[in-house]
Amino acid sequence: MQIALGCHSRATLCYPLAMPATCSLSVVIDRTREALAGADLYYGHGTDNPHDEACWLVSATLGLPPDFSDQTDRPVSAEEQAQIEALVAERISTRKPLAYLLGEAWFAGLRFEVDESVLVPRSPLAELIVEGFSPWLEEGHWSRAVEIGTGSGCIAAALAWYHPHCQVDALDISPAALAVAQRNIEALGVAQRVRLVESDLWAAVPDQRYDLIIANPPYVPEDSMMGLPTEYLAEPRLGLVAGADGLKLVKPLLLQAFDHLNPGGIVVLEVGEAADALEEWLHQFGVSPVWLEFAYGGDGVCVLDNVACEQLSRQGGKIMD
């Protein structure tokens, strides 16, 4: 059986998945990879190549765990093949991130529900959360964190999951995003330690202080939006675009950070392609962030300590240009 699939370039792809009535999982993954690789898709929402995307698509459809390497000889029935074929066709024709089509994404080794009201989890901040925040924070010596712009709640929930001593406030301006986050914290069993708050930046928590401020705010400059792959345009614009330089929300977030930090506290901030703009903005006030490197890829993440945040706070009147 062959199914003709239309892709973004309007070329016709043949996806010969069902060979006999049943075939092995490894064959199905190979055929899926071939179809995805020939369809001019973009990978950046949980995978970065067609093979990994094929593995995710097939395993999720079949209800297999993410690590299924010992099941490559598993037979895949004709009915299961049809389900996989339908999902491949949808991924190619819509160019939506696979996470939206599945309704799930993985972050820091944890499963999260997602829909098109939230960004697809993919931040390198996962590595920091899993491994801790040394040398800036010592495990067991910090207990309060806030995430600004929580979206699906993945960062806040992962913080609570991996650091059971920690209470987390998770802020977002979007009621729809907070509804998704609520379901995620309940599913992970951390709802007692994650408080969801509808807030425009700091507005709803004016008197709260934290040991850790963490944020992956919108940071895409307006001009860059037009050049993003179609997959990104399926995500909520509210979670991506941040003015001409990508710092529309980052500046007020940082200017008020010191007022919300406990002594010895830190800010961990992901700004992606706005990293150079942030570095330039901070440099004029003598503040140098620490830019982090990650074992599993990712960049544009920095740390600011309490001293740096105090300096920004003192010069706030001059900084807001």
C-alpha positions, 0 to 999 in steps of 0.5 A, spaced: 500 500 500 502 506 498 499 513 500 501 519 496 502 525 501 502 533 499 508 536 502 510 544 503 513 544 496 507 541 493 511 535 491 508 528 491 511 523 496 510 516 497 510 513 503 510 505 502 509 503 509 504 497 509 509 491 506 505 485 508 499 485 513 504 486 519 512 489 519 517 490 524 517 497 528 524 498 525 522 498 518 516 502 520 521 507 523 525 507 517 519 508 512 517 514 517 524 517 517 524 517 509 517 520 508 519 526 513 526 527 510 523 528 503 518 533 506 522 539 507 520 540 514 523 544 520 525 540 526 526 544 533 520 542 537 523 536 541 527 533 535 532 536 531 532 531 525 527 526 521 530 520 524 528 522 532 522 525 529 520 518 526 522 515 533 517 519 537 512 519 532 511 512 531 513 510 539 507 515 541 502 512 536 503 505 539 504 507 546 511 505 547 515 509 552 521 514 549 526 508 550 524 502 546 530 500 543 529 493 545 523 493 541 525 494 534 523 487 532 516 488 535 510 487 529 506 493 527 499 491 525 496 494 518 491 498 523 497 501 527 500 502 520 494 506 518 494 510 524 502 512 523 501 514 516 495 518 518 499 522 523 505 523 518 500 526 512 498 531 517 505 533 520 507 534 512 501 537 510 500 542 516 507 543 518 505 544 525 510 541 530 509 534 532 508 536 539 501 539 537 499 533 533 500 528 539 498 533 544 504 532 548 511 534 549 517 532 553 521 536 558 527 534 563 525 527 562 517 529 564 511 528 559 507 535 559 500 536 555 501 541 550 496 545 545 497 551 541 495 556 547 502 554 549 509 554 546 512 547 545 517 545 551 524 545 548 529 550 553 536 548 555 534 550 562 532 543 563 539 541 563 540 546 569 534 544 573 535 536 572 543 538 575 541 543 579 544 550 579 551 550 582 555 553 583 550 559 584 545 555 589 546 550 593 541 544 594 537 544 600 539 552 601 534 555 597 526 554 597 523 559 593 523 560 586 518 564 581 518 562 573 515 568 569 512 566 563 510 559 565 506 557 559 505 549 559 508 550 566 514 545 564 519 549 567 515 550 574 513 543 574 520 540 573 523 545 578 518 542 583 519 535 581 527 535 581 527 539 587 522 537 593 524 542 598 522 548 593 516 552 592 514 555 586 510 561 583 509 560 576 506 567 572 503 568 566 499 573 562 495 568 558 489 564 562 489 559 556 496 557 558 495 557 565 489 552 564 494 547 561 499 548 566 494 547 571 493 540 568 500 539 568 502 540 575 496 536 577 498 530 572 505 530 575 503 531 583 506 537 584 500 542 585 501 543 592 508 546 591 506 550 584 502 556 585 499 558 578 498 566 578 495 570 572 500 576 572 503 581 567 510 580 569 511 582 576 504 585 577 500 580 581 506 579 586 509 585 588 511 583 595 514 576 593 521 575 594 525 569 591 531 565 591 531 563 584 528 567 578 527 563 572 524 565 565 524 564 558 520 570 556 518 572 549 525 574 545 524 574 538 525 581 534 519 583 530 523 583 524 525 576 525 518 573 525 517 573 518 523 569 517 521 563 522 519 556 519 512 555 518 512 550 524 514 556 529 508 560 526 503 555 529 505 557 536 502 563 540 505 569 537 504 572 545 510 567 547 515 569 541 515 576 539 518 581 544 519 588 540 524 591 535 530 588 539 527 582 543 528 585 549 521 588 550 519 584 556 526 582 558 528 589 560 522 591 565 523 583 568 530 585 570 529 592 572 525 589 578 528 583 579 532 586 585 526 587 588 524 580 588 530 577 590 532 574 597 540 575 599 544 570 595 539 569 589 540 569 582 536 570 575 537 565 570 534 568 563 534 565 556 534 570 551 536 566 545 537 570 539 537 577 543 543 575 547 547 580 543 542 585 544 542 584 552 549 584 552 550 591 549 544 593 553 547 591 560 554 593 558 552 600 558 551 600 566 557 595 567 553 589 568 556 583 565 552 576 565 555 569 565 553 566 559 552 558 560 554 552 555 550 546 555 552 539 554 546 537 550 546 544 546 543 550 546 545 557 548 543 564 549 542 563 557 545 567 562 545 568 570 545 574 573 547 575 581 544 579 586 549 584 586 548 585 578 541 586 579 542 591 585 546 595 580 540 595 575 535 597 580 539 603 582 540 605 575 533 604 573 531 611 571 536 611 566 536 604 563 529 605 561 530 608 554 
